[in-house]
Amino acid sequence: MSLVQLIYASQPFGYDSAGLYNILSVSRRLNERDGLTGALLCRADVYLQLLEGPSDKVEATFARIRKDDRHLDPQILVSGPIKERMFPLWAMHHDPADSMMWTQDQVDNGALHTASPEALHTVFKRILAH
C-alpha cells in the first residue's frame, strides 16, 4: 500500500474548546476507520494539520475538511508520497500549538504559505520530541 502525507492550514471559525473536542473525537473515530494517522496543531488563529495514510482516504478526508464550516479557507501546503508514517500510533494527535514556531502576526502575514516543506515538517517533529 502506498502512503501519502498532506499538510494543510485553515482558519478556525467559531474556535472554542467544545468545537475542538468535537473535531478531535470525530477525526479520531473516522481516521481509525480509514487507516489514517496524523497530528493537529491548533490555536484561535490557525489549524495546521498533518494527515497520512492511503491516498484515496487522505483525499476523501481533506474533501470533508473543505466542506466543514469550522474551517475557513483550507489550503494544502505540502502533499506527496511517503515511505513511512511520522505518527504511526496516533489516529489524531492534538497539540495546542505549543510546537508552532510562528507568531499570530507571522501567520496572518502568510508565514505558513511561504514556509518550506522542511520547516513545516520541523513543527510536527517537535511534537514527536515531547
C-alpha positions in Angstrom: 0.0 0.0 0.0 1.4 3.4 -1.0 1.2 6.1 1.6 0.8 9.9 1.2 1.2 12.8 3.5 -0.7 16.0 3.4 -0.2 19.1 5.5 -2.8 21.9 5.3 -3.7 25.1 7.1 -7.0 26.7 7.7 -8.5 29.4 9.9 -10.8 28.2 12.6 -14.4 29.5 12.6 -16.1 29.6 16.0 -13.0 28.3 17.8 -13.7 27.1 21.3 -12.9 24.0 23.4 -16.2 22.3 22.7 -15.7 22.6 19.0 -12.2 21.5 19.2 -13.2 18.4 21.3 -15.8 17.6 18.6 -13.3 17.9 15.8 -10.8 15.7 17.6 -13.3 13.0 18.6 -14.8 12.7 15.2 -11.4 12.8 13.5 -10.0 10.1 15.7 -13.0 7.8 15.0 -13.0 8.4 11.2 -9.2 8.2 11.0 -9.1 4.9 12.8 -11.8 3.6 10.4 -9.9 4.8 7.4 -6.3 3.9 8.5 -5.2 7.5 8.8 -2.8 8.9 11.3 -1.5 12.4 12.0 -1.5 15.5 14.2 -3.5 18.7 14.6 -1.9 21.8 15.9 -4.5 24.4 16.8 -4.9 27.8 18.3 -7.5 30.5 17.9 -6.0 31.8 14.6 -4.9 28.6 12.8 -5.3 24.9 12.3 -2.2 23.2 11.0 -2.8 19.5 10.3 -0.7 16.6 9.0 -2.6 13.6 7.6 -1.0 10.4 6.4 -2.3 7.2 5.0 -3.7 5.7 1.8 -4.0 8.3 -0.9 -7.8 7.9 -1.5 -8.5 8.1 2.2 -6.4 11.2 2.7 -8.1 12.9 -0.3 -11.5 12.0 1.0 -10.7 13.3 4.4 -9.4 16.6 3.0 -12.5 16.9 0.9 -14.6 16.6 4.1 -12.5 19.3 5.7 -13.0 21.6 2.8 -16.8 21.3 3.3 -16.6 21.7 7.1 -17.8 25.2 8.1 -15.5 25.2 11.1 -12.5 25.6 8.7 -12.1 28.8 6.7 -10.0 28.6 3.5 -8.3 25.2 4.0 -5.2 25.2 1.8 -2.8 22.4 1.1 0.8 23.3 2.0 2.6 20.0 1.4 1.4 16.8 -0.3 3.2 13.8 -1.6 4.2 10.2 -1.2 6.0 9.0 2.0 7.8 5.8 2.8 6.7 5.7 6.5 4.3 7.5 8.8 5.5 10.2 11.1 2.7 9.5 13.6 2.0 5.7 13.2 0.4 5.4 16.7 -1.9 8.4 16.6 -5.2 8.5 14.8 -5.1 12.2 15.5 -2.7 13.7 18.0 -3.6 17.1 19.4 -1.1 19.8 20.1 -2.3 23.2 21.4 0.2 24.8 19.0 3.0 24.7 21.6 5.1 23.3 18.8 4.2 26.2 16.4 7.2 28.4 15.6 5.3 31.3 14.1 3.5 34.1 15.9 -0.1 35.0 15.1 1.2 38.1 13.2 3.5 35.9 11.2 0.7 33.5 10.4 -1.6 36.5 9.5 1.1 37.7 7.1 1.4 34.4 5.3 4.3 32.6 7.0 2.7 29.2 6.6 2.2 29.6 2.9 5.8 30.7 2.3 7.4 28.1 4.7 9.4 25.4 3.1 8.2 21.8 3.4 11.2 21.2 5.7 10.1 24.0 8.1 6.5 22.6 8.2 7.8 19.1 8.9 10.0 20.6 11.7 6.9 21.8 13.5 5.5 18.3 13.6 8.9 16.7 14.5 8.8 18.9 17.6 5.7 17.1 18.7 7.5 13.8 18.5 10.3 15.2 20.6 7.9 15.9 23.6 
